């Protein structure tokens, strides 16, 4: 390789859903949604390196993460390489910190990180709208991670507009370490109404107002099948959370707290209850940067 930058390590954040309304089912099986999505400060690290070979390689030590073409990051790399008209190889290394099949969008975020990294490494500087359109081919949540920041999400999740939350938000994230298939949850979801009566404002003032929007239709499927999700919600509320909700299709539950100290105290309380759960504290974030740039 030349002395130009050939490797980039990117933060890939998790997300939670402050709100998730399922409005209708499309003929193709996808659902129309109405959501508030929030990136949080829990990150996978995704390193993308250009190589001399023509091979795309995905490396991840987590046993549940496929390393070949079954991984959407592989297919995203193919698409970006084709868009750039390039033929060099790409090695993608994923250091997982976000639990897998947890309702926090880890796989979609990793995919967005690969798209972002290759846009920079190839010198494309594509507009965000084009990057989001590429990302949508690999998952409905991928455009959100390319968009950045708190967002109202409509359509299947790809129609995004900004929402301002004008107060600090700290969360305790709890995952009981049982994987939940998003496809299974949606396949078993039964619509009881169409449309949403809730109007999401462009700006949300304070934790009380934020918590007034907390709702997730998919809890109707996940909690009966995994009662531990409901138990975690109650434990978070007992520990002082202003509100608690399952994120996405679950099973991760987040509790909302006013500051880091309150969140840390609640997390310690929950760890004592069951040391086998994944428990961490993370803030709501609006932007995230590249972790490192390496040249050969």
ROTI-23903 format. One record per residue (C-alpha): residue number from 0; chain; x, y, z. Coordinates in Angstrom, 3 decimals, m for minus. Example, Ala and Ser with C-alpha at 12.3 -4.5 7.8 and 13.67 -1.06 7.14 Angstrom:
// residues 2
NODE     i   ch         c1         c2         c3
NODE     0    A     12.300     m4.500      7.800
NODE     1    A     13.670     m1.060      7.140
***
This chain:
// residues 296
NODE     i   ch         c1         c2         c3
NODE     0    A      0.000      0.000      0.000
NODE     1    A      1.035      3.615     m0.373
NODE     2    A      1.573      5.994      2.519
NODE     3    A     m2.054      7.042      2.315
NODE     4    A     m4.405      6.081      5.133
NODE     5    A     m5.476      2.473      4.661
NODE     6    A     m7.099      1.614      8.003
NODE     7    A     m9.765      3.266     10.105
NODE     8    A    m11.294      2.290     13.448
NODE     9    A    m14.799      3.605     14.014
NODE    10    A    m17.049      3.765     17.079
NODE    11    A    m20.319      1.921     16.424
NODE    12    A    m22.848      2.982     19.090
NODE    13    A    m25.810      1.089     20.457
NODE    14    A    m29.311      2.579     20.380
NODE    15    A    m32.477      2.457     22.408
NODE    16    A    m36.050      3.205     21.381
NODE    17    A    m37.790      5.756     23.568
NODE    18    A    m40.912      4.884     21.633
NODE    19    A    m41.899      2.162     19.166
NODE    20    A    m45.395      2.132     17.686
NODE    21    A    m46.261     m0.538     15.097
NODE    22    A    m48.782      1.096     12.773
NODE    23    A    m49.445     m1.416     10.005
NODE    24    A    m48.053     m4.372      8.090
NODE    25    A    m46.955     m3.995      4.478
NODE    26    A    m47.612     m6.690      1.831
NODE    27    A    m43.873     m7.464      1.757
NODE    28    A    m43.897     m8.330      5.464
NODE    29    A    m42.256     m5.146      6.727
NODE    30    A    m44.098     m2.953      9.234
NODE    31    A    m44.730      0.774      9.224
NODE    32    A    m43.358      2.192     12.444
NODE    33    A    m43.407      5.389     14.474
NODE    34    A    m40.377      5.650     16.757
NODE    35    A    m38.037      7.838     18.748
NODE    36    A    m34.512      6.428     18.440
NODE    37    A    m31.570      7.426     20.634
NODE    38    A    m27.880      6.527     20.240
NODE    39    A    m26.153      5.704     23.510
NODE    40    A    m22.542      5.647     24.649
NODE    41    A    m21.954      1.902     24.417
NODE    42    A    m19.781      1.059     21.423
NODE    43    A    m18.520     m1.765     19.294
NODE    44    A    m15.162     m0.950     17.699
NODE    45    A    m15.051     m1.643     13.965
NODE    46    A    m11.675     m1.561     12.197
NODE    47    A    m11.714     m1.478      8.389
NODE    48    A     m8.441     m2.060      6.551
NODE    49    A     m7.739     m2.008      2.822
NODE    50    A     m5.480     m4.876      1.703
NODE    51    A     m3.595     m5.963     m1.414
NODE    52    A     m5.816     m8.994     m2.016
NODE    53    A     m9.298     m8.914     m3.560
NODE    54    A    m10.841    m10.712     m0.580
NODE    55    A    m13.360     m9.300      1.913
NODE    56    A    m12.776    m10.777      5.365
NODE    57    A    m14.837    m10.317      8.543
NODE    58    A    m13.164    m11.155     11.858
NODE    59    A    m15.011    m11.242     15.182
NODE    60    A    m14.332    m13.346     18.262
NODE    61    A    m18.017    m13.438     19.264
NODE    62    A    m19.356    m16.891     18.352
NODE    63    A    m22.781    m15.528     17.366
NODE    64    A    m21.386    m13.133     14.753
NODE    65    A    m20.953    m14.687     11.267
NODE    66    A    m17.643    m13.979      9.585
NODE    67    A    m18.571    m14.440      5.928
NODE    68    A    m21.150    m13.194      3.452
NODE    69    A    m23.921    m13.939      5.969
NODE    70    A    m22.827    m10.838      7.887
NODE    71    A    m24.353     m7.584      6.633
NODE    72    A    m21.044     m5.787      7.123
NODE    73    A    m19.544     m8.050      4.447
NODE    74    A    m22.302     m7.171      1.993
NODE    75    A    m21.997     m3.480      2.864
NODE    76    A    m18.274     m3.633      2.071
NODE    77    A    m19.075     m5.245     m1.278
NODE    78    A    m21.547     m2.467     m2.073
NODE    79    A    m19.140      0.313     m1.112
NODE    80    A    m16.284     m1.268     m3.075
NODE    81    A    m18.535     m1.510     m6.120
NODE    82    A    m19.672      2.114     m5.658
NODE    83    A    m16.035      3.224     m5.564
NODE    84    A    m15.056      1.110     m8.551
NODE    85    A    m12.310     m0.514     m6.493
NODE    86    A    m10.927     m4.054     m6.475
NODE    87    A     m8.671     m4.101     m3.409
NODE    88    A     m9.411     m6.304     m0.436
NODE    89    A    m11.151     m5.274      2.784
NODE    90    A    m10.568     m6.729      6.231
NODE    91    A    m13.194     m5.882      8.856
NODE    92    A    m12.454     m6.579     12.517
NODE    93    A    m15.307     m6.174     15.008
NODE    94    A    m14.705     m5.889     18.737
NODE    95    A    m18.119     m6.550     20.247
NODE    96    A    m19.228     m4.683     23.350
NODE    97    A    m22.939     m4.441     22.444
NODE    98    A    m24.791     m7.696     23.219
NODE    99    A    m25.935     m9.660     20.168
NODE   100    A    m29.661    m10.032     19.345
NODE   101    A    m30.396     m7.559     22.122
NODE   102    A    m32.653     m4.890     20.572
NODE   103    A    m29.851     m2.308     20.593
NODE   104    A    m28.971     m2.352     16.896
NODE   105    A    m25.403     m3.597     17.241
NODE   106    A    m25.272     m5.343     13.866
NODE   107    A    m26.845     m2.378     12.077
NODE   108    A    m24.443      0.010     13.783
NODE   109    A    m21.460     m2.129     12.751
NODE   110    A    m22.783     m2.049      9.185
NODE   111    A    m23.065      1.748      9.267
NODE   112    A    m19.513      1.955     10.643
NODE   113    A    m18.185     m0.044      7.685
NODE   114    A    m20.028      2.213      5.233
NODE   115    A    m18.673      5.311      6.988
NODE   116    A    m15.121      3.968      7.084
NODE   117    A    m15.038      2.936      3.420
NODE   118    A    m16.568      6.245      2.354
NODE   119    A    m13.540      7.901      3.974
NODE   120    A    m10.905      5.342      2.974
NODE   121    A    m12.022      5.416     m0.661
NODE   122    A    m12.186      9.215     m0.616
NODE   123    A    m15.790      9.211     m1.819
NODE   124    A    m17.293     11.816      0.555
NODE   125    A    m20.779     10.726     m0.472
NODE   126    A    m23.748     12.765      0.799
NODE   127    A    m25.460     11.342      3.871
NODE   128    A    m28.618     10.616      1.858
NODE   129    A    m26.696      8.304     m0.489
NODE   130    A    m24.942      6.537      2.376
NODE   131    A    m28.312      6.022      4.065
NODE   132    A    m29.787      4.602      0.844
NODE   133    A    m26.907      2.134      0.627
NODE   134    A    m27.353      1.207      4.285
NODE   135    A    m31.088      0.615      3.901
NODE   136    A    m30.313     m2.300      1.582
NODE   137    A    m28.910     m4.169      4.584
NODE   138    A    m31.309     m3.265      7.375
NODE   139    A    m33.995     m0.773      8.355
NODE   140    A    m31.948      0.528     11.321
NODE   141    A    m28.741      1.159      9.367
NODE   142    A    m29.791      4.612      8.051
NODE   143    A    m30.350      5.807     11.631
NODE   144    A    m26.727      5.141     12.566
NODE   145    A    m25.585      7.047      9.484
NODE   146    A    m27.975      9.918     10.203
NODE   147    A    m26.653     10.561     13.705
NODE   148    A    m28.380     11.889     16.818
NODE   149    A    m31.814     11.485     18.379
NODE   150    A    m34.414     11.026     15.660
NODE   151    A    m38.060     10.470     14.916
NODE   152    A    m38.191      7.432     12.640
NODE   153    A    m41.097      6.608     10.337
NODE   154    A    m41.740      4.295      7.396
NODE   155    A    m39.897      1.060      8.194
NODE   156    A    m37.472      3.211     10.176
NODE   157    A    m35.682      4.937      7.301
NODE   158    A    m37.619      8.244      7.250
NODE   159    A    m35.736     10.280      9.833
NODE   160    A    m36.070     13.746     11.319
NODE   161    A    m34.282     15.298     14.317
NODE   162    A    m35.665     15.410     17.845
NODE   163    A    m33.969     17.532     20.508
NODE   164    A    m33.952     16.265     24.098
NODE   165    A    m32.870     19.307     26.075
NODE   166    A    m31.646     17.588     29.251
NODE   167    A    m28.933     15.069     30.121
NODE   168    A    m30.130     11.470     29.987
NODE   169    A    m28.259      8.662     31.692
NODE   170    A    m29.344      5.065     31.320
NODE   171    A    m28.819      1.730     32.943
NODE   172    A    m28.879     m0.944     30.236
NODE   173    A    m29.751     m4.459     31.392
NODE   174    A    m29.708     m7.546     29.190
NODE   175    A    m30.562    m10.972     30.658
NODE   176    A    m28.252    m12.604     28.098
NODE   177    A    m30.948    m14.483     26.216
NODE   178    A    m30.999    m13.713     22.476
NODE   179    A    m34.287    m12.574     20.933
NODE   180    A    m34.879    m12.766     17.193
NODE   181    A    m36.279     m9.537     15.775
NODE   182    A    m37.841    m11.493     12.895
NODE   183    A    m39.588    m13.824     15.355
NODE   184    A    m40.994    m10.913     17.359
NODE   185    A    m42.461     m9.182     14.306
NODE   186    A    m43.813    m12.458     12.915
NODE   187    A    m45.705    m12.995     16.164
NODE   188    A    m46.909     m9.420     16.553
NODE   189    A    m50.658     m9.008     16.111
NODE   190    A    m51.896     m5.553     15.197
NODE   191    A    m54.700     m4.335     17.445
NODE   192    A    m54.994     m0.867     15.942
NODE   193    A    m53.751      1.235     13.054
NODE   194    A    m52.193      4.630     13.352
NODE   195    A    m50.800      6.395     16.401
NODE   196    A    m52.526      9.079     18.411
NODE   197    A    m49.230     10.360     19.820
NODE   198    A    m47.550     13.353     18.212
NODE   199    A    m43.814     13.448     18.818
NODE   200    A    m42.595     17.046     19.150
NODE   201    A    m39.370     18.381     17.662
NODE   202    A    m38.130     19.204     21.162
NODE   203    A    m38.603     17.361     24.455
NODE   204    A    m38.061     19.285     27.696
NODE   205    A    m36.953     17.367     30.777
NODE   206    A    m36.973     13.745     31.885
NODE   207    A    m40.605     13.784     32.947
NODE   208    A    m41.750     14.748     29.461
NODE   209    A    m39.350     12.246     27.896
NODE   210    A    m40.684      9.446     30.073
NODE   211    A    m44.244     10.341     29.095
NODE   212    A    m43.395      9.105     25.589
NODE   213    A    m41.902      5.776     26.679
NODE   214    A    m43.849      2.960     25.005
NODE   215    A    m43.032     m0.121     22.963
NODE   216    A    m45.704     m2.177     21.208
NODE   217    A    m43.301     m5.118     20.841
NODE   218    A    m43.344     m5.711     24.594
NODE   219    A    m46.687     m7.460     23.964
NODE   220    A    m44.765    m10.264     22.215
NODE   221    A    m41.432    m10.362     24.018
NODE   222    A    m42.490    m10.093     27.674
NODE   223    A    m44.938    m13.059     27.631
NODE   224    A    m42.217    m15.206     26.029
NODE   225    A    m39.421    m13.828     28.220
NODE   226    A    m40.958    m12.753     31.560
NODE   227    A    m37.532    m11.713     32.813
NODE   228    A    m37.897     m8.573     30.665
NODE   229    A    m40.827     m7.441     32.786
NODE   230    A    m38.916     m8.307     35.941
NODE   231    A    m35.983     m6.150     34.860
NODE   232    A    m38.302     m3.220     34.134
NODE   233    A    m39.678     m3.428     37.661
NODE   234    A    m36.204     m3.702     39.190
NODE   235    A    m35.094     m0.560     37.362
NODE   236    A    m38.142      1.342     38.588
NODE   237    A    m37.533      0.074     42.116
NODE   238    A    m33.940      1.321     41.811
NODE   239    A    m35.130      4.853     41.082
NODE   240    A    m35.479      5.025     37.301
NODE   241    A    m37.774      7.814     36.086
NODE   242    A    m39.002      5.321     33.487
NODE   243    A    m38.033      1.907     32.108
NODE   244    A    m38.699      0.290     28.740
NODE   245    A    m37.642     m2.596     26.552
NODE   246    A    m35.557     m1.431     23.598
NODE   247    A    m36.495     m2.614     20.110
NODE   248    A    m37.528     m6.249     20.035
NODE   249    A    m35.677     m6.856     23.301
NODE   250    A    m34.603     m8.318     25.557
NODE   251    A    m32.510     m5.317     26.646
NODE   252    A    m34.307     m2.966     29.042
NODE   253    A    m33.143      0.557     29.802
NODE   254    A    m33.908      2.748     32.780
NODE   255    A    m33.761      6.548     32.556
NODE   256    A    m31.872      8.489     35.238
NODE   257    A    m31.067     12.193     35.722
NODE   258    A    m27.318     11.816     36.229
NODE   259    A    m24.425      9.368     36.179
NODE   260    A    m24.278      8.920     39.942
NODE   261    A    m27.922      7.842     40.183
NODE   262    A    m27.475      5.477     37.247
NODE   263    A    m24.310      3.946     38.739
NODE   264    A    m26.028      3.377     42.077
NODE   265    A    m28.957      1.641     40.386
NODE   266    A    m26.640     m0.487     38.266
NODE   267    A    m24.798     m1.692     41.370
NODE   268    A    m28.095     m2.541     43.016
NODE   269    A    m29.191     m4.613     39.998
NODE   270    A    m25.828     m6.394     39.706
NODE   271    A    m26.280     m7.633     43.253
NODE   272    A    m29.650     m9.133     42.260
NODE   273    A    m28.268    m11.218     39.379
NODE   274    A    m24.573    m11.239     38.445
NODE   275    A    m25.300    m13.173     35.243
NODE   276    A    m26.947    m10.243     33.476
NODE   277    A    m25.210     m7.698     31.288
NODE   278    A    m25.520     m4.408     33.200
NODE   279    A    m23.879     m1.150     32.167
NODE   280    A    m24.326      2.593     32.484
NODE   281    A    m24.285      4.788     29.378
NODE   282    A    m25.327      8.338     28.467
NODE   283    A    m27.541      9.383     25.600
NODE   284    A    m25.265     10.824     22.898
NODE   285    A    m25.753     12.962     19.813
NODE   286    A    m22.497     12.372     17.949
NODE   287    A    m19.551     10.020     17.952
NODE   288    A    m16.195     10.121     16.202
NODE   289    A    m13.547      7.851     14.773
NODE   290    A    m11.598      6.132     17.529
NODE   291    A     m8.311      5.954     15.624
NODE   292    A     m6.711      6.334     12.224
NODE   293    A     m3.780      4.129     11.215
NODE   294    A     m1.471      4.357      8.230
NODE   295    A      0.901      1.720      6.936
***
